[in-house]
Every structure is written in C-alpha cells, then in structure tokens.
Amino acid sequence: MKDISISGIDRLSLFGRNDQHLAHIEKKYGVSLVARGDKLTLKGPDASVREADGLLTHLVERMRHGPTPDEKELRDLIHQSPNPPQYDQLADDKHAANTYKATIRARTAGQAQYLESIDNNDIVFAIGPAGTGKTYLAVAMAVAALKQKQISRILLARPAVEAGEKLGFLPGSFEDKVDPYLRPLYDALQDLMEPERLRRMQDMKIIEVVPLAYMRGRTLNESFIILDEAQNTTPQQMKMFLTRLGSHSKAVVTGDVTQTDLSEDQPSGLVVAPKILTGISGLAFVRLNERDVVRNPLVQKIIKAYDTYEEAQVAQANSG
C-alpha cells in the first residue's frame, strides 16, 4: 500500500471525467486507487504499486510545480504501455525544448533518450514508426536552439519521392508540386512559432524548408539541419546530406525503415547508414518503437500487430 499526497492538485485533471484516468491506471497496473481527503491510496501487489506510484507521482509533481500537462499529454502518459518510462527523466528541463510558443517535453523514455542524444551529438539518427515524435521533436529542438542563439539558421529537408507519383507528371510549378510534400514540416514550425515570426525568418532565409536535392553543393555552418523521411533517400543521397554539415552545426535524420517509397531494387540510405556509421564519435542512433507512440493508443497496437505479422512473414520465407 502507498499513499500519495494530492493536496493542491486539480482532481478533475488528475482523475479524469468520471474518474476515467484512475480507472485506466487500475486496469493497466492491477491496483486499486482510493481518494480520501488529500491522499490517494494505492493498493495491490508490491511491484504493481511501485509502477503505478511512479506514474502518479510524476503526474502530481508536474501539476504541482508546472507546467500542468494538458489533457492530451495526460492521456498519452497514462496510456503508455507496456513498460513505464523513467518519469523523473521526463520532468526535467534536460529533456525539453523551450520554443517560442511552448516548452515541448519528452513524453516517453525513448523520446527522453532522443532529446538527450541531440544535445550530446552533432549528428543523430532517429529511426522508428509514425507517431513517435521523431520529426516534431527534432523541429522543436531546432527552434529552441535558434531561440537560444546556439545556431543562426534552420534547414528542413525531405527527399521529393511520392508513393506512386512522379513530380514531373504533377501540374503546376516545381514549388507547387513539392509544397504538399513539405507541408508536415511547415505544420510543425507553425506549432512552435508565431506566424509573423515564421514568415519573417523564412523571408530572411533563417528558416528554409526544401527538397533534399536543393542541398547539393552547400556547406551549412551554424545551422540545425533536419532530414525527414530519410528512408526515401538512396545511400548516395544520404552521404550527400551528411557531408553538408559545416562548423558549429547539428543534423538530425529521421525516418521509418518499414515505409520506404523507393523501388524494390534500390537500397535505402537509412538502412545502410547504421552499417557504415555505427561507432563514430559524435554520431548517435536512437531507435524508437511502439512504446514511444504518442498518438491514439490504438496506433501502438496497430504498429505492434504489423511488426508481428512482418516478422512471421520473414520467418516463413527463411524456413522455406
């Protein structure tokens, strides 16, 4: 049994409507939760109580000392499974990006490792499924670095590859063709900066969002460079991107190796890179998985189901 003080805590936020947050924690950890006065009592097996206590203590401390997690963040933290993250990691500023509009914090242990790796290395690869925050957290760290004057510009790039489409067959100018493909990067920036500031910085080329091909021949000093959807690069394009890095710069490469749009006979630069670059000082690989998904909890189950199916297919092919 364990008592947690909830004095001064907004109970509706912590408990959820109709105590739905508490109900989910009880089901997830196999404990019972009883609120009396200013205490929340946990009962159940010792190991289960310890795990539930880690989550609840983290939530209470966040609410007490601020900033208070919003409803979505609370829901994400509560629904993470099956292994609880190191909640003390998630509360400190070491695992947060202080942008112009908000402080963006890691929500999982994997995300905390990701942010720490960006702080400690010049080049970081983040490999994992959709919904793990790979791109959003990288953009947040870039904006935070710009705000703190650690860098002088941000460059966001994507390889201009569309599943089933060739850009040459699409109507409009080249900018019209690539703009929808780059839209997720603009969306992330708009979440983290005021519209006028973003427009001004884009006009001044302090922030650029470009197709990967636009980077050829450039050397980028004092920059934070992000390559998104890197599974759609060839090994040659990956090498080109990585060798653009100039002095006092950082690069983050993000992608999902299971979602390549390249032809079957074309190897992905994101698959090849770890085979070539692992062990180089100043360069890190972070692998995120379904436990780091912070979208609808159902997405975790979908990703896990597909992973299990694909592993079975590979095993069957190897046995045949």
C-alpha positions in Angstrom: 0.0 0.0 0.0 1.2 3.5 -0.8 -0.2 7.0 -0.1 0.3 9.9 -2.4 -0.4 13.5 -1.3 -2.7 15.3 -3.8 -3.0 18.5 -1.8 -3.5 21.4 -4.1 -4.0 19.3 -7.2 -6.9 19.8 -9.6 -8.7 16.5 -9.2 -10.7 16.6 -12.4 -7.5 16.9 -14.4 -5.7 14.1 -12.5 -8.7 11.7 -12.1 -10.3 12.5 -15.5 -14.0 12.8 -16.2 -15.9 10.1 -14.2 -12.5 9.0 -12.8 -11.6 7.5 -16.2 -7.9 8.2 -15.7 -7.9 6.4 -12.4 -9.9 3.5 -13.9 -7.3 3.1 -16.7 -4.4 3.1 -14.2 -6.2 0.5 -12.1 -6.7 -1.8 -15.1 -3.2 -1.2 -16.5 -1.3 -1.9 -13.4 -3.7 -4.2 -11.5 -4.0 -1.9 -8.5 -6.9 -0.2 -6.7 -7.0 3.6 -6.1 -9.0 5.3 -3.4 -9.1 9.0 -2.8 -9.7 10.3 0.7 -9.1 13.9 1.7 -5.8 15.0 0.4 -4.4 11.4 -0.2 -4.6 8.9 -3.0 -4.1 5.4 -1.7 -2.7 2.7 -3.9 -3.3 -1.0 -3.0 -2.2 -4.1 -4.8 0.9 -6.3 -5.4 4.2 -4.6 -4.4 5.6 -4.5 -8.0 2.3 -3.1 -9.4 2.1 -0.5 -6.7 5.6 0.7 -7.4 4.9 1.1 -11.2 1.6 2.9 -10.6 3.3 5.1 -8.0 6.0 6.1 -10.5 3.4 7.4 -12.9 1.1 9.1 -10.4 3.9 10.7 -8.5 5.2 12.1 -11.8 1.8 13.5 -12.8 1.3 15.0 -9.3 4.7 16.7 -9.3 4.1 18.1 -12.8 0.8 19.5 -11.7 2.2 20.9 -8.5 5.3 22.6 -10.0 4.1 23.2 -13.5 3.6 23.5 -16.3 0.5 21.4 -15.9 0.2 18.7 -18.6 -2.7 19.3 -20.9 -5.4 16.6 -21.4 -3.7 15.1 -24.4 -0.4 14.8 -22.6 -2.0 13.3 -19.5 -3.8 10.8 -21.7 -0.6 9.9 -23.5 1.4 9.4 -20.3 -1.4 7.2 -18.8 -1.8 5.1 -21.8 1.9 4.3 -22.4 2.5 0.6 -22.3 3.7 -1.9 -21.5 6.8 -0.5 -19.7 6.6 2.7 -17.7 9.2 5.3 -18.6 11.6 6.8 -16.2 9.3 9.6 -15.1 12.0 11.6 -13.4 13.6 12.0 -16.8 10.5 13.4 -18.3 10.0 16.2 -15.8 13.4 18.0 -16.0 14.4 20.7 -18.5 17.2 18.5 -19.9 14.6 16.6 -21.8 12.6 19.6 -23.1 12.8 22.1 -25.9 11.9 25.7 -25.0 10.5 27.1 -28.2 8.9 30.5 -28.9 5.3 29.3 -28.2 5.7 26.4 -25.8 8.0 24.1 -23.9 8.0 20.7 -25.6 8.8 17.8 -23.3 9.7 14.2 -23.9 6.6 12.0 -23.1 8.4 8.6 -23.1 11.7 7.2 -22.1 12.7 6.8 -25.7 11.9 10.4 -26.5 13.9 11.5 -23.5 16.9 9.5 -24.9 16.3 11.1 -28.3 16.4 14.7 -26.9 19.5 13.9 -24.8 21.2 12.4 -27.9 20.6 15.6 -29.9 22.1 17.6 -27.0 25.2 15.4 -26.8 25.9 14.7 -30.5 26.4 16.6 -33.8 24.5 14.0 -35.8 21.6 11.9 -34.6 19.6 9.3 -36.5 16.0 8.7 -35.1 14.5 5.5 -36.6 11.0 4.4 -35.7 7.4 4.2 -36.7 4.9 7.0 -37.3 3.6 8.8 -34.2 6.8 8.6 -32.1 7.5 12.3 -32.4 10.7 11.9 -34.5 10.2 14.9 -36.7 8.2 17.1 -34.3 10.8 16.8 -31.5 13.7 17.4 -34.0 12.0 20.6 -35.2 11.3 21.7 -31.6 15.0 21.2 -30.7 16.0 23.2 -33.8 13.6 26.1 -32.9 14.9 26.1 -29.3 18.5 26.2 -30.5 17.6 29.2 -32.8 15.8 31.0 -29.9 18.9 30.5 -27.7 21.2 31.7 -30.4 23.1 28.5 -30.5 22.7 28.4 -34.3 21.9 31.1 -36.9 19.5 29.1 -39.2 17.4 26.0 -39.6 17.1 23.9 -42.7 14.5 21.2 -43.1 14.7 18.9 -46.0 12.8 15.9 -47.4 13.6 13.7 -50.4 11.0 14.5 -53.1 9.7 11.0 -53.5 5.9 10.3 -53.5 4.4 6.8 -53.4 3.1 6.0 -56.9 3.7 9.5 -58.2 6.5 11.3 -60.2 6.7 15.0 -59.6 7.2 15.6 -63.3 3.6 14.4 -64.0 2.0 16.7 -61.4 0.5 20.0 -62.5 1.9 23.4 -61.5 5.4 24.9 -60.8 8.1 23.0 -59.0 7.2 24.8 -55.8 3.5 23.9 -56.2 4.5 20.3 -56.7 6.7 19.9 -53.6 4.8 22.1 -51.2 2.3 19.5 -50.2 5.1 17.0 -49.6 6.9 19.5 -47.3 3.6 20.5 -45.5 4.2 18.4 -42.4 7.4 20.3 -41.7 5.6 23.7 -42.1 2.9 22.4 -39.7 5.5 21.6 -37.0 7.1 25.0 -37.4 3.7 26.7 -37.1 3.0 24.9 -33.8 6.3 26.2 -32.4 6.5 29.8 -33.6 4.2 32.7 -34.1 3.1 33.1 -37.7 4.6 36.6 -38.2 8.0 35.4 -36.8 8.0 32.4 -39.0 7.2 34.4 -42.1 9.9 36.9 -41.3 12.5 34.2 -40.7 11.6 32.4 -43.9 11.8 35.7 -45.9 15.3 36.2 -44.4 16.3 32.6 -45.2 16.9 32.0 -41.5 14.5 29.1 -41.9 14.3 27.1 -45.1 12.1 24.1 -46.0 13.4 22.5 -49.1 13.6 19.3 -51.1 16.8 17.3 -50.4 18.1 18.0 -53.9 18.4 21.7 -53.1 21.2 20.9 -50.6 23.7 19.6 -53.1 26.8 21.8 -53.2 26.1 23.7 -50.0 28.1 23.8 -46.8 25.9 24.8 -43.8 27.7 26.4 -40.8 26.0 27.4 -37.5 22.9 25.5 -38.7 20.4 22.9 -37.4 19.7 20.6 -40.3 16.9 18.0 -40.4 16.4 15.4 -43.0 12.9 13.9 -42.7 11.5 10.8 -44.3 15.1 9.6 -44.8 14.0 6.1 -45.6 13.4 7.5 -49.1 17.0 8.5 -49.7 19.5 6.4 -51.6 22.9 5.8 -49.9 24.4 8.4 -52.2 21.8 11.0 -51.2 22.4 10.2 -47.5 26.1 10.7 -48.0 25.5 14.0 -49.8 23.3 15.2 -46.9 25.7 14.2 -44.1 28.6 15.9 -45.8 26.8 19.2 -46.0 27.4 19.7 -42.2 29.6 22.7 -41.5 31.2 24.0 -38.3 29.1 24.6 -35.2 26.1 22.7 -36.8 23.9 19.8 -35.9 22.0 17.4 -38.1 19.1 15.1 -37.3 18.0 12.4 -39.6 14.5 10.8 -39.1 12.7 8.0 -40.8 10.9 4.7 -40.7 12.7 1.9 -42.5 9.4 0.0 -42.9 7.8 2.8 -45.0 10.2 3.3 -48.0 8.8 4.5 -51.3 11.9 3.5 -53.2 11.8 0.8 -55.8 12.4 -2.7 -54.5 15.9 -2.9 -56.1 17.0 0.4 -54.6 18.6 0.2 -51.1 17.6 2.8 -48.6 20.2 5.2 -47.3 18.6 5.0 -43.8 19.0 1.2 -43.8 22.6 1.3 -45.0 23.8 4.2 -42.7 23.9 2.2 -39.4 26.1 -0.5 -41.1 28.6 2.2 -42.1 28.5 4.8 -39.4 27.9 3.0 -36.1 30.7 3.6 -33.6 31.7 7.1 -34.9 32.2 9.6 -32.1 29.7 12.5 -32.1 27.1 10.5 -34.1 24.2 8.5 -32.4 21.4 6.2 -33.5 18.2 6.3 -31.5 15.6 3.6 -32.2 12.0 4.4 -31.2 9.2 1.8 -31.1 5.5 1.3 -30.4 6.0 2.2 -26.7 7.0 5.8 -27.9 3.9 6.4 -29.9 2.0 9.4 -28.5 -1.0 9.4 -30.9 -4.2 7.4 -30.2 -3.3 4.4 -28.1 -4.8 2.2 -30.8 -1.8 3.2 -33.0 0.5 1.3 -30.7 -1.5 -1.9 -31.1 -1.6 -1.4 -34.9 2.1 -1.0 -35.2 2.8 -4.0 -32.9 0.4 -6.1 -35.0 2.1 -5.2 -38.2 5.5 -5.9 -36.7 4.4 -9.3 -35.6 2.9 -10.1 -39.0 6.1 -9.0 -40.8 8.4 -10.9 -38.5 6.2 -14.1 -39.1 6.4 -13.5 -42.9 10.2 -13.2 -42.8 10.5 -16.3 -40.6 8.2 -18.3 -43.0 10.3 -17.1 -46.0 13.6 -18.1 -44.3 12.2 -21.5 -43.3 11.0 -22.2 -46.9 
